[in-house]
Amino acid sequence: MTTATVSSQSMLRQYMVLTKPRVTQLAVFCAVIGMFLATPGVPDIPRVIAATIGIWLLAAAAFSINCLIEREVDARMLRTARRGTASGTISNQQVLMMAGVLGGLGMLILYWQVNLLTMWLTFATFVGYALIYTAILKPLTPQNIVIGGFSGAMPPALGWAAMADAVPAEAWILVLIIFIWTPPHFWALALYRNNDYLKSGLPMLPVTHGRAFTQLHILLYSIVLFAATLLPFVIRMSGPAYLVAACLLSGRFVWQAWRLYRDYSDARARKLFHFSILYLALLFAALLIDHWIGLL
């Protein structure tokens, strides 16, 4: 393999990193679940594919803009210092061009292959995350992740809109679940990465209010999250199979938050952070499985 080939592959990886692939995958997964839940039977698969690609592209564009705006902050943090925007290997113009191409393609796909509602909702989510949350809220208040979490919670509504051309109460309940899940998820990360956030200058909750205050809020949010995950069963959107899964998963979440509150360690904060990702994926998978069981 030539040096030029290796170099081009390295640059491609750096561009990929700016789109935050793992976070994008989880967001798109929740959107796809929303698509299937919005349909009584098997959804229109070509539309599912088009909506998935469109939402994915706009999410990738939003994360790229996020990295561009936070390039100086990222350069001060160990876990983000290697990003191309932070190290300077990718210029501002290149990021803007990439985000413009990805976002533009995503908008066109949603417009031509899905519907206008999904296109505008996804674009609004892009603006909310990339600009309002990243540029305004995040450096301004320790409640940044609470207020700005609404944009990150939108994928189920986007998926639902793609199939039904509407966003009913059921879709907003799924948004609510992710909205409540977001603060304890990120605060667990902020706890064991506290030194990074101290260097960054961002007013994350552990930095501004201390570790004990953050631990308490993680526990309180996890309890509220448990209650919110019962809502799909309460409104008869889902059945017993989902209820059992929600209780087991949310019970585990609360238990880990309680242990973190009673006896803090970085290892426990890291464990809760990683479990929270698996938790959300399994919870939404349980919704889909329960939905299919109801169709049998």
DABELNOR-V773600 format. One record per residue. N is the residue number from 1. RES is the residue in one letter. D_FIRST is the distance of its C-alpha to the first C-alpha in whole Angstrom. Layout:
n | res | d_first
N | RES | D_FIRST
N | RES | D_FIRST
//
This chain:
n | res | d_first
1 | M | 0
2 | T | 4
3 | T | 7
4 | A | 8
5 | T | 6
6 | V | 7
7 | S | 10
8 | S | 11
9 | Q | 11
10 | S | 13
11 | M | 15
12 | L | 16
13 | R | 17
14 | Q | 19
15 | Y | 21
16 | M | 21
17 | V | 23
18 | L | 25
19 | T | 26
20 | K | 27
21 | P | 26
22 | R | 28
23 | V | 31
24 | T | 31
25 | Q | 30
26 | L | 34
27 | A | 35
28 | V | 34
29 | F | 35
30 | C | 39
31 | A | 39
32 | V | 38
33 | I | 41
34 | G | 43
35 | M | 43
36 | F | 44
37 | L | 47
38 | A | 48
39 | T | 48
40 | P | 51
41 | G | 49
42 | V | 46
43 | P | 44
44 | D | 43
45 | I | 39
46 | P | 38
47 | R | 40
48 | V | 38
49 | I | 35
50 | A | 35
51 | A | 37
52 | T | 34
53 | I | 32
54 | G | 34
55 | I | 35
56 | W | 31
57 | L | 30
58 | L | 33
59 | A | 33
60 | A | 29
61 | A | 31
62 | A | 33
63 | F | 31
64 | S | 29
65 | I | 33
66 | N | 34
67 | C | 31
68 | L | 31
69 | I | 35
70 | E | 34
71 | R | 32
72 | E | 34
73 | V | 35
74 | D | 32
75 | A | 31
76 | R | 34
77 | M | 33
78 | L | 31
79 | R | 30
80 | T | 29
81 | A | 28
82 | R | 24
83 | R | 25
84 | G | 23
85 | T | 27
86 | A | 28
87 | S | 26
88 | G | 26
89 | T | 22
90 | I | 23
91 | S | 26
92 | N | 30
93 | Q | 29
94 | Q | 26
95 | V | 27
96 | L | 30
97 | M | 29
98 | M | 27
99 | A | 30
100 | G | 32
101 | V | 29
102 | L | 29
103 | G | 33
104 | G | 34
105 | L | 32
106 | G | 34
107 | M | 37
108 | L | 37
109 | I | 36
110 | L | 39
111 | Y | 41
112 | W | 41
113 | Q | 40
114 | V | 42
115 | N | 45
116 | L | 46
117 | L | 47
118 | T | 43
119 | M | 42
120 | W | 44
121 | L | 44
122 | T | 40
123 | F | 41
124 | A | 43
125 | T | 41
126 | F | 38
127 | V | 41
128 | G | 43
129 | Y | 39
130 | A | 37
131 | L | 40
132 | I | 44
133 | Y | 42
134 | T | 39
135 | A | 41
136 | I | 45
137 | L | 45
138 | K | 43
139 | P | 44
140 | L | 47
141 | T | 49
142 | P | 48
143 | Q | 49
144 | N | 46
145 | I | 44
146 | V | 47
147 | I | 48
148 | G | 45
149 | G | 44
150 | F | 45
151 | S | 42
152 | G | 40
153 | A | 43
154 | M | 43
155 | P | 40
156 | P | 43
157 | A | 45
158 | L | 42
159 | G | 42
160 | W | 45
161 | A | 46
162 | A | 43
163 | M | 45
164 | A | 49
165 | D | 49
166 | A | 51
167 | V | 50
168 | P | 53
169 | A | 54
170 | E | 52
171 | A | 49
172 | W | 50
173 | I | 51
174 | L | 47
175 | V | 47
176 | L | 49
177 | I | 48
178 | I | 44
179 | F | 46
180 | I | 48
181 | W | 45
182 | T | 43
183 | P | 45
184 | P | 45
185 | H | 41
186 | F | 40
187 | W | 43
188 | A | 42
189 | L | 39
190 | A | 40
191 | L | 43
192 | Y | 40
193 | R | 38
194 | N | 41
195 | N | 40
196 | D | 37
197 | Y | 40
198 | L | 42
199 | K | 40
200 | S | 39
201 | G | 42
202 | L | 42
203 | P | 46
204 | M | 44
205 | L | 47
206 | P | 47
207 | V | 47
208 | T | 50
209 | H | 52
210 | G | 51
211 | R | 49
212 | A | 52
213 | F | 53
214 | T | 49
215 | Q | 50
216 | L | 53
217 | H | 52
218 | I | 49
219 | L | 52
220 | L | 54
221 | Y | 51
222 | S | 50
223 | I | 54
224 | V | 54
225 | L | 51
226 | F | 52
227 | A | 55
228 | A | 53
229 | T | 51
230 | L | 54
231 | L | 55
232 | P | 53
233 | F | 56
234 | V | 59
235 | I | 58
236 | R | 58
237 | M | 54
238 | S | 53
239 | G | 55
240 | P | 55
241 | A | 52
242 | Y | 50
243 | L | 53
244 | V | 52
245 | A | 49
246 | A | 49
247 | C | 52
248 | L | 50
249 | L | 47
250 | S | 49
251 | G | 51
252 | R | 48
253 | F | 47
254 | V | 50
255 | W | 50
256 | Q | 47
257 | A | 49
258 | W | 52
259 | R | 50
260 | L | 48
261 | Y | 52
262 | R | 54
263 | D | 51
264 | Y | 48
265 | S | 45
266 | D | 42
267 | A | 41
268 | R | 43
269 | A | 42
270 | R | 38
271 | K | 39
272 | L | 41
273 | F | 39
274 | H | 36
275 | F | 39
276 | S | 40
277 | I | 37
278 | L | 37
279 | Y | 41
280 | L | 41
281 | A | 38
282 | L | 41
283 | L | 44
284 | F | 42
285 | A | 41
286 | A | 45
287 | L | 46
288 | L | 44
289 | I | 45
290 | D | 49
291 | H | 49
292 | W | 48
293 | I | 51
294 | G | 53
295 | L | 52
296 | L | 53
//
